[in-house]
Amino acid sequence: MIVQLVGRLLGKRMTRRRRKHGWRLLVTVALVLPMYGLLVLHSPAAQAEFPLDLAAVRALAESLPGDKPLAVRYEQVGAFVFYEAMLVAGDPWRKTPLPIVAYQLVFPEQTILIDTGLERATASHTLMLPQFNDAASAKVRAAMDAAAQIVITHEHEDHIGSITTAPNLAALKPKLRLTAEQFANRAGMKPAVLPLAPLADYTPLHYDARYALAPGVVLIKSPGHSPGSQMVYVRLADGRELLFIGDISTRLRNIELERERPWFMTVVIGEDRKAVLAELKTLHQLMQTNPEIAIIPSHDGAVLKMRTDAGLLVAGFLPPPAPLTGPPAADDLAPDQR
């Protein structure tokens, strides 16, 4: 009966030769479907939970003296185009844009950057980035020069790229807060290449589970998507809370469903799938127990719009401070000019 069904699908009366081909087709389908399910559709249940101690994180956010950030601004330097099936196991093969974003924490007297996007020089290596915003990229470069500190959620090219191509990398060195894991994972940055000469004697950041970066800002070590992955917790001066999770999940949907990327994508990326699944499980629980914390995946355009519409995120970086243009001080004048 099954062979006859295959024959009907072929639209012709079965001959011995066609019957043989029908069996081959059935065997092929029987082998391919389970493999497709494993590689593309399946996301196993988490076997553990990520140890996110929210009370300890909040305590660290209050541990440093000084003003907390007043606002979170961002620039979108471009957008990848991926298929949804590559982002969430079991989702359809439908194209979707993934924004590439750099964030700016605005304090009363300083700024801190979270991720730097990438530059056209590295963007040109991928066919999945059809559009690039040169104006936004220039604003990110200027913001890097003006920032007090620069951190990245992880060391992939669309997050560290503008650091690797900075012409003044040596001047940026004192403000870079690359972790030891990020700094060591040069292979994970490709096709971006981090120049070593300008970073001679650079001491990367070492910490165990959590690190107070600034008033209201805490780094949370969360390897899995990459060895150097970390979350960035931010508590604003008005008490609102955000959690930048990098690429632990590409979209909030991964967390809502507790569903990882498909297995073939985790292999391509080089993820620790068990670690990512544990992080997704913990973040899912966090959404249920602490909905006041805004979880920000790096590439979710819907979340970006929702949080912008709500006023939690502000589009556009602050312009860098203008240089002083007043009359020179007397001490700066030559004797015959005083």
N, C-alpha and C positions, 0 to 999 in steps of 0.2 A: 504493500500500500504506500509506504513512504517513497519507494522508488518511482511508483506511478505518479505520486504527487509532484516529485521533482520533474518527471516528464511533462506533466501538465504545465508546470511553471515555465518549462522550456518552450511550451506551445507546440510540441510535435509528438507524434506517435513514437513510443519507445522502440528502438532497435537494440540489438545486443550491444553495439558499440556505445550507443547513447546511454544504455543502462549502466555500462561500466563507468562512463563519465559521471553519471548520476551518483553512483556510489562514492566516487572520488570527491565529488562536491560535498556529499554528506559528511565524509570523513574530515574534509578540510574545515567545514563549518563546525563540526564537533570539537575540533582542536582549537580553532580560532576563537570561538565565542568565550570559552572559559579564560583564555589568555587575555582577551579584550576586557572581560570583567575584572580580572586581577590588575591589569595595567592601567585601566582608565576609569572604571566605575567604583572599585572597592576602596573604602577607607575604614580600616579596622578601629575598634574601640580602643581608647587609651588604656594602658595597663598601669598607669601611675598618674600622680598629680604633680604639677610644678609647685615648689614650695614658695608661694608668694605670701609673705607676712605683711599684710597691709598696715597693721598697727606699727610695725617697725619702720616701714617706709614713711608713713605719716610723721612719725617721731623724728626721723632724719630730716624731713623737709622743714622741721621747725628748729633744727639743731644749730644752724648757722645764723649769726646776727646779720641784720640788714633787711632791705626791702625785697619783697617778693616781686615776681614779674607782674606787670600791669595788664599785658595783652600778649596774644600769640598771633603773629602775622605769617603770611606764607607767599611764596612765589612758585608758580608752576612753570617749569622750564620746558616741558614737553609732555608727550604721552605715548606709551607703548600701545600697540594693538595686539591683543592676545585672543585666543578662543576661551570661552568660559569653561569649557571642559578641561583646560590646562590649569585652571585656578582652583576649582572645587571638584573633587571626584564625583562623577555622576551627572554633572551639569551638561547642557547641550553644547554642540559645536557651533557656537554663535560668536561672532567677533564682538569685542568690547574694548573700549579704551581704558588704559591704566595711567592715571596722571603721575608724573614725576615731580615731586614737591620738596622744597626746602622750607624749613620753619625758622622763625625768628622770635625768640623770647625777648620782650621789651621790658626792661627794668627802668626805674627813674633815671639812672645814671649810666647804664650799659646795656648791651644786647648779647645774647647767646644764640648761636645757630645750632639747630638740630638737622643734620643731613645737609648736603650741598648740591644735590642733583648731579648732573654731568654736563660736560661741555660738548660743543659740536664735534670737536676732534675725536672724542670717544663715541659720541652718538652716531657718527657716520659709519661705524663698524657693524651696525645692526639694521636689518631690514624691517624690524618690528617697531621702529620709531619713525613713522612717516613725516612727523611734523616736529619742529624744534623752535622754541621761542628765544631768539637771540637777545631781545631786550630784557627778558626775565633773567636770563643767564648773566648778563652784564650786571644786573642789580644784585644777584647773589655774590658775584665776585667783589663788588664794592662793599657789600655787607660783611663778607669775610674779613676784609681789611679793617673794618670798623669794629668788629665784634671783640668782646673780651675773652670769650671762649668759643670753641667749635667742637661739637661732639657728633658722632654718627651712630645710627642705630645698628649698622653693620657694615661690613667692608666690601659690599658688592658695588660695581661701577656706577650704578645709578644713585648711589648714596655718597660715595667718596670721590666720584669722578672729578669734581671741580677742585678738590684738594690736589689730586695727582697732576693736574695740568696747570696749577697756579704758577705764574712766572716768578712770583715773589715768595715761593714756598719757604725759604729760609727765614724770611721776616714773619711768616705765619707760625713758625715752629713754637714760639712760647705760648700761643693760645690754643694749639691743637691738643685735644684730649683723646687721642687714640689709645685704646686699651692694648695691653700686651698681645691679646689674642688677635685683635684686628691688625695690628702692626705686623705680626708674624705671618699672616695669611695672605701673602702676595699672590698666590695662585687664585684665590677667591676674588681678587680685584680685576682679573682679566676681562676684557682687553685693556682696561686701564692699568698703568704701570706707575707705582709710587717711586719717584726718584729718591735714591738714598743719599747722594752727596749733599743736597741742601738740608737733610735731616741728620747730619753727622752729630753724634753725641745726644741724639734725641732719647729721652727717657719716657717710654709709654706708661700709661696709667695701669697700676696694679690694684685690684681690690677683689674681695671674696664674693660676697653675695650682693651687697648694696654699697652705694657711695654717695655722700652728699656733695653735689657739684656746686651748688649755690643756694641761697635762701629759696626754699620752695621747690627745688629741683633735685631729684634723686635718680641715679642710675641703678638699674636692676639687671644683673647678669642673667642672661637667658639664652645660652647656646642651643643650637638645634638647626635653625635655618642656615646658620653659618657658625663657625667656632667663636666669632666675635660678636654675635648678636646680643643686644641688650635693649631693655625697655627704658624709657625716660618718663618718669612721673613728674608732673608739674602741678603745683598748687599756686593759683594766682592770688594776688593780694586781696581779692574780694571773696576768696574761699573756694572758688570753682576749681575742679580737679580734672586733669587730663592724663591719659596714659598713652604715650606714643610707643607702639609695639613693633615698629619696623615691618619686616616681612614675615613675622611669625604666621600671620594670615594675610593673604593678599587683599581679602575683602572681609567685611564684618560677617558675611554669610558663613565663612569657614567656622567662625566662633559660634554663631547661632545654631548651626547644625552639628558642631563638633566634628567637622569633616575636613580632612587634610586635602592637599593637592593630590592628584592621581599619582600612583606609584611611579610611572615613567618620568614624571616631572621631578619627583624627589630624587631620582637617580641622576637626572641631568644636572640638577642644582647641587647635588651632593649633600642633601639634608640628612640629619639624624631624625628619622621619622618618628621614632618612639618619643624623643624629646619634644618634638613639635606637637605631637598628639597630646602629651601631658600638659603642655602650655595651653593648647586650645581648650582642654577640659577645665583648667583652672580659670581661664579667662571667661569661659561660658558661665562658670559659677559666680565669678565676679560681676558679670552683667546682671545676674539674678539678685544677688545680695547687696550690691552697691551700684544701683543704676545711676547714681549721681556722678560717677566717674565716667567721663567721656573717653571711650577707647578709640584711638585713631590709627587704623592700619595705614601703611604708607601709600597704597595705590588704589584706594576706594573712592572714586569720584562722587558717589552718592553720599557717603559720609562727609566728604569735604564740603559739598553743597549744603547738606543739612546743618552742619556745625557753623558754616558761614552765615546761613540764613538766621540761625539762632543767636548770632553775635558772639559765639565763643571763639571763632577764628575770624581773622580779618585779612582780606585779600590785599596783597601788595606790601613789600618791605618798606620800612621807614627809609627815607633818603639818608645817606651818610651825612654826618655833621659837616657844615660848610667850614672851610678854613677861615681863621681870623683875618679880617681885612682892615682893621683899624690902623691908626698911625703908629709907627714904630716907637717903642719905648726909648727913652733918652739913652739908656745903656747900650742900645743896639746901634746908635748913630755914631758915625765917625766924629772925631773931635771937632773938625771944621764944620760939621753939620749941626752941632748942638747950639 
